[in-house]
Amino acid sequence: MREYRGGVEAPEQRVAIVAARFNASVTERLVEGATAALGSRGVTDVDLAWVPGAFEIPLVAQRFAASGRYAAVICLGAVIRGETAHFELIAGEAARGVAEVGLRTGVPCIFEILATEDLSQAEARAGGTHGNKGWEAAEAAMEMAGILRDIGRDLG
């Protein structure tokens, strides 16, 4: 039986990050966490694109993934519940779009767009009491890139 686990050591790989400017105080900290995690693994070839909001993330992720230049794409943002259904629409469509990009391109597209009830929950996940989900997203990206690389070697 072959088993694939991937690894998080991949300094030779190029990674893209797509981050939403909306709720920038949260997203900037997610980006800091992701780039710190990548740097701790020796990954220095990172491209970052800032988009207006979470809804725009999948389109830019698609462009990066389809280019064939990236081992993974990390998608970061924060959608915070308001008084209307807008929250559900944006969070759901962003999640669907990011998943679709990964499935269409075969490039791991890591979804770390926080969907929280309030700003304090988002802050807790962007370097607060719940850690930094940007860091975790970068580790997931490296692990998935490693798994797919290893499977590709075996399957040709």
N, C-alpha and C positions, 0 to 999 in steps of 0.2 A: 504494500500500500504506500503510495506517495502522499506526503502531507505537505501542504504549503502554509507557511505562517508569515512569510515576508519578514522584513526587518526594518528598522528605522535608521539604519546607517546607509546613506546614499549620497555622498557629497558630489558625485559626478552628475547628478540629475538636475534638471532645470525645472523650476516650479513657478506657476503663476498664481497670483492672489487677485481676486476680484472683491473689492470692498465698497460698501454703500456709504456715501457721505451723510445720508439722513441718519440722525442719532449718532453723529460723528464722535461725540465724547465717549461713547461705548465702543464703536467700531474701531476707532484709532487704537484703543487698548487691545482689542482682539488682534489687530494687525501686529502690534508690538509683540504680543504673545506668540503669534505664528512665526514671525521672523526670528524671534529669539530661539524658538524651538528648532527651526531649520538651521540657524547658525550653530546651535549646540551640536548638531549632527554633521557639521561641515558643509552644509548646503549654502553656497553663496550666490548661485546663479538664480536670482528671483526677480520676476517682473511683477509690478503692482499696478493695477488699474483701479481708479476711483470712479464709481458710477453714481448717478444721482440718488438712487434708492434700491431697496431689495428687489423690486420688480424688474429692474434693468440688469441685474446680475447674470441671469442665464444667457442672455444674448452675448455678452462679452466673454463669459465662460465658454460658450460654444466656439467663438472665434479663436480663443487660445487653444482649446482642446483640438479643434479641427486642423490646426496648423501643423501638428505632428512634432512640435518643438518641445513639448512639456511632458514630464512624467506624471504630473498631477496638477489639478487646479483646485485651489482652496477658495471657497465662497464665504465671505464674512459680512455680517450686517446685524441689525437689530430692528425688530418690529415690535412696538409697544402698544398694547391694547388702548384704544380710545373709546369714544362713546358711540361709534358706528360700526357697521359690519366690515369696514375697510380693512381692519386688522386681519380678519379671517381670509379675505380675498387676497391680500398681498402675501401673507405668510404661506398660504396654500399654493398659490401660483408660483411663488419663488421656489418652494420645495419641489413641486412637480417639474418645473423647468430645469433645475439643477440635476435632478435625477435623470431626466430625459437626455441631457447633454452627455452624461456619463454613459448611458446605455447606447446612444447613437454613435459615439466616438470611440468607446472602449478606453477612454482616459478617465482615471478616477477623478471625480468631481465631488469634493468634500463639502457637505452642507453644514455650515455653522452660522446660520442666520437665526439669532436668538428670537424667540417669540415669547414675550413675557407680559405679565399683567401690568407691571409698572417699571419705572426707571430703576428703582432699588434692586429689583430682581435681575435686571440686565447688568447693572454694575457688579452685582455679586458674582456673575458669571464671566465678567471681563476683568479679572484680576482681583476680585474680592473674595468673600468667604467660600465661594464655590470654585475657586481656581480661575484659570484663564482658558476658556473654551477655544480660543485661537491657538494656544499651545497644543491642546488636544487635537484640533483639526489638522495641524501640521504633522503630528505624529501619525494620525490616521492616513494622511496623504502619502507619507513615506512608506508606511506598512503596505498600503494597497498597491503602490507603484512596485514595491518589491515582490509582492505576490504575483501580480500580473507579469512582471519580468520573468520570474521563475517558471510560471506556467508556460509562457511563450517559448522559453528555451526548451522545455520538455515536449511541447506540442508542435514546435517548428513553426 
